[in-house]
Amino acid sequence: MKIIGPIAGTGPRLRPFTFNKPKAFLTIAGKTVLDHILSKFSNTFESNTELILIVGYKKRQMMEHIKAHYSDKFKLTFIEQIPRGYEEGQPYYWGLGEAIYLAHSRFKKTEPKSKEEDKRNGSLIFLGDMLPLDEYSYLMYKYWESDVDGIITVMKVAKEDASSYGVVLVDNNNIIKKLVEKPKDFLSDLAIAGPYAFSNTATRALFDNLKKYLDNRTPESKEVYMTESLQDLVDHGFKIAAVELKQGILDFGRPSEILNGIKYLLDQNSSRSNDFQNQSITVERSYIKNPVFIGKNTRVINSVIGPYLSIGDDCYIENSIIGNSIIETRAHLNNIISQNSIIGNHVKVENISKDNLIIGDKSIY
């Protein structure tokens, strides 16, 4: 099985953070979002598994990081998604559909001897801003043990939020009958969550479906989504099951969801006082409300921090009260009172009492 990861996008909903880095490079609890995603694969897949990454925005930064940290864990393949155009100096692309299609050259047309062989030579597709809380071993068990051609993970969402997602309608056996992208009228509370797994035959059929829509593009066309091509799979007789995630998913594509996500990640990876010396962390005249993650070489002076605060490396925080927030590396904060904020790299902020701050890299306030 090959893993496909479309990570070319610019993350416009996360600006100003993504002006200087890919959206998957936001650092939480000592790891980038992409690292949190890829580390889950290491628990399920063998080290010779091919990881096909569709890169674009900040591609060199992405590729250098991935090569440095994952060359021994996966067989790496990089494919570039070319921008459709530029707006205010930022690239924009033809969307997820094109990104997935670009991996088609890595899948050979074969006549499988068995259903098992067909599944073994298939694909797993993940999204670069979605982190399933369930282990991939659970998802792959559903894929291998069910008499289906593929699975699509889903999660239940509130009725009023369903129009913001692609949703699925299923029969009594959770076999998908219909998929609709961002329906205007309520159809289902089962939203497509992100990870997909398909047999080789279904994967190649998906590529064919995507190519049909890509070939019909005009300059006025909207970006190409996956949903229509997935519906074509269902209409052509492929049996695709909806697998509901037991624990849900963290959506790192929106600031509000990121702040919800840090609670889970910090519960898994909180700093402990006996780690401070090894990490050259200094805490003086301060109170820490756990869970909190503090990066190496960081100083916290005369402050109250936490709970649910992620602080990057080489930060300096003094005379501040901060909780439920993300502070990236080399930030210098003095006299700050804030909750529910995201503060970027190399930021210097002083004398602010305000919640819901969003401050991009290299800013001074």
N, C-alpha and C positions, 0 to 999 in steps of 0.2 A: 504494500500500500504506500502511496505517495501522499505527502501533506502539501496542500496549497494554501499559501497565505498572501492575500492581497493587502499590501501595506504602502501603497503609492500615494494615498490621499493626503491633502493638506490640513484637514481638520479645521475647517472654518469656524465651527461652533466653539473651538477652544482658543480662538484668537483673544488676546495678543500672544499667548504662549507659543503658538505654532508659527509665528513669524520667523523664529530662529531655530526651530527643531521640529521633527516629525511628531505627530500627535501621540504616537506610541512611545515616545521618549520622555513623557512626564514621569518623574521619579516619585514613587510612593513606597515608604517602608524599606528604603535602601535599594530598590530595584526599579527599573523602568517598567512601564505597563507591558511592553513586549517581553521583557524578561519573565514577568509573572506568568504570561501566557505560555511561553516556550518551556519554562521549567516544568509545567504540568505534563508536557509531552514526554519528557525524559522518564517519567514514572511508568509510561505505558508502551512506548515504541523503542525498538532496537536502535543502536547507534548508527547502523548503516541505512536507516530510513531516509529516503530523499525528501528534503524540505525545499519546496519550490516557492520562492518569495518574489512577488511581483512588486518591484520598487519603482519609485518615480521621484516624488518630492524629497529633497535632501538625501538622494540615493547613496552618495558616497559616505555620508555619516552613518546611515543605516547599515550599509554593507561592511564597513570597517568594524563596527561594533559587533555585528553578528559573526563575522569571521573570527574575531578575537575571542569570542565567548562560546561559540557553538560548533566550530570546525571538528571537534572531537566527538560531538554528540549526534550530528546529522551529516548526510551527504548533501551539501549545499548547492543549490542552483538559483541564480538570480536572473530575472527577466524584467526588462524595463518597459513600463507603460509610458508611452509618449504623450505629453500634454495635448489636449484638444485646443487649448489657447491660453491666454494670460489675461488676468484682470488685476489692475493695480500692482503689477509685478509678480503676482502669485499665479502659479499654474492651476488649471482645472482640467478634469479628465472626463472620459466617456463613461465612467462609472464602474460599479462592481462587475457588471456583465462582461465588459471588455477585459477587465483584469483577470477574471477567471478563465476566459477563453484563451488568453495568452499562454496558458500552461498546456494547451492541447498538444504541442509538439513533444511533450515528455511522456505521452501515453500511446503505446503502440496498439495497432489494431490486431487483435488475436482472437482465435476461436477457442473459448475456454472449454476444457474437458469436463468441468463440473461447476456447479454453483459456487462451491467453496473457492475454487481457483479464480473464478470471475471476481469474487469479493476481495480475494487476497491481492489482486492486481488493480484494485480500485483506488479511490481517492478519499481523503478527508480534507474538508475545506474549513478554515477558521477565519474569523474576522479580526483585524488588528486592533480593534478597540473594545472587544467583547471577551470577558473572562468568565467561563462557566465555573461555578463553585463546585459542581460535581466533578469527580475524577473522570478522565477520559476512559479509564477502564470500564466504568459503568456504561458509557455511551457505546463503546466498542462491543461490549457484551450484548447489548440490544441489537447491534448491527449483525453480529455473527450468528446469534441464536434465533433470530426471527427469519421467517420465510419471506424476505422482502428483497428488493433491488437497491434499497437505500433507506436512510433515515434523515429526518430533518428535526433538529431540536426545537422545542417550543417552550414558552413560558406563559402563564396566565397573567393578564394585565387587566387593569380596571376598565370597565366599559367605556368610560369617557376618554381613555387614552388609546383605545384600539385603533383609531384613525391615524395615529402616528407611526404605525408599524405595518409590515406585511403580515397578514393573518392567514390561518388555514381552517378549512372545514373538514371534519373527519367523520368516518362511519363508526359503528359500534366497536370495531377492532382497531381503531386509531389509524386506519389507512386513510391517507389524504385524498380527498375528492376535489378540492378546490383551493386555490391560493389567490389572494388578492392583495395588491400593493396599496397600502394607505387608503382603505375604503372610506368613501364619504358617509355611507350609512353603515350602522353596526351590523357585522356579519358573524363575528366570533371573538372570543376573548383569548384565543390561543395565538400568540404572536410568535413569529419566527425569531428564534433567539440567536442564531449564529452558526454553530458548528453543523456541518452536513457530512454524511458519509455515503458514497455510492459505489456500486460495483464498477468494474472496468467498462462493461457494456453500457451501463447507465451514464457513466462519466462521459464517454465518447458521444453518446446521444445528446447529452447536455451541451457539449461543445458544438455539435451540429445545430442545435436549436439556437444557441447564442449567435452563431455565425449568420444565421438567417436574419436576425434582427440587426446585427452589425452591418451586414451587406446592404440593408435598406435605409441606412442612415442618410440624413440630409443635414446641411449646415444648421437648419432650424430644429433638428431633433433634440429631444431631451436626453439626458444620460441614460444608458442602457442598464436596466435593473435585471436581477436574476429571476424575479417572480414569474414573468411570462414564460420564460424558458423552462422553469420547473413545472408550470402548469402543462406545458407541452409534453413533458415526460409522463405526467399522469394521464393525459389524453391519449398518449400512444401506448398505454397499457402497462407501463412500469409501476410496480407496486412500491410505493414510498410511504413509510410509516412516520407518524409524528411521535417523538419521544419527549415527554415532558420532563424538564429538569427538576429534580427533587429540591435542590437548594437554590435554584435561580441562577442569575447571571449578573455580573457587574458590567455596566455600560460606561466605558471611559470616553465616550464621544461627547458628553455633555458635562459642564461644570457641576451641576447639581447632583448628577449620578456619581461623579468622581468623589464628592464629599461623602456620599452614602457608602461608597466602596471602601474608603479608608478604614471604616469601622471594622469590616471583616478582615482586611489585611493586617491591621495593627493587632487585632485579637490573635492572629497567627504568628506575628513577628514583632513583639514589643521589646524595647531595650530594657536591660536590667542593670541595676547599680553596680553589680560586680563586673560588668563589661566595660565600665567607663574608663578604667585605667588602661586596658588593652587598646581601646579605641581613641585614647587621648581626649576624652570628653571631660570638660570642666563644668561643674555645677556648684555655684556659690550662692548662699543666702536665697535659695529658691525652693519652690514647692512643685513637685511633679505629681500630676494626677494621671495615673496609668489608665489605659495603655497609651504609650508614647514611644515613637522611634526617634532616636537622636543619632545623626551621622558622626563619623569620626572627625576629630579636630574641631569640634563645635564647643562654644562657650555659652553658658546660660547664667546670667548674673542678675540677682535681685528680681526674680520674675516668678510668675505662676504659669505653668504650661500644662496643657492637656485638659481633659482627656481627649483622645483621638487626634493627636497632633503628630505629623510626620515632618521631621527636620532633616535636611540634607547635610552633606559634609561641609566643613569649614564655615559654619555660620556663627554669627555673634548676636546674641539676644540679651538685651539689658532693660530693666525697668519696664517689663511688659507683661501683659496677661493675654494669653492666646490659647484657643482650644478649637477642636474640630476643624483643622485647617491643614494645608500642605505648604511647607516652606522648602524650596529647592536649595541648591548648593550656593555657598558663598554669599548668603544674604546677611545684611547688617541691619538689625531692627532695634530701635531705641524708643522707649516711651510709646509703645503700641498696645492698644486694647482692642481685640478683634476676635470674632468667631466666624466660622463658615467662610474662610478666605483661602485663596490660592495665590501664592507669591512666588515668582519665578527666580531664575538664577541671577547672581550678581546684582541683586537689588539692594538699594539703600533707602530705608523708610524711617522717618522720625516724626514723633508728636502727632499721631493719628489715633482717634478713638472712633472706630467705624467697623461694622460687621459687613460680611459679603464683599470683601475686597477682591478684585481680580487685577493683579499687577504683573505685567509681562517682564521678560528678561531685561537686565541692564537698565532698569528704570530707577529714577531718583525722585523721592517725594519728601 
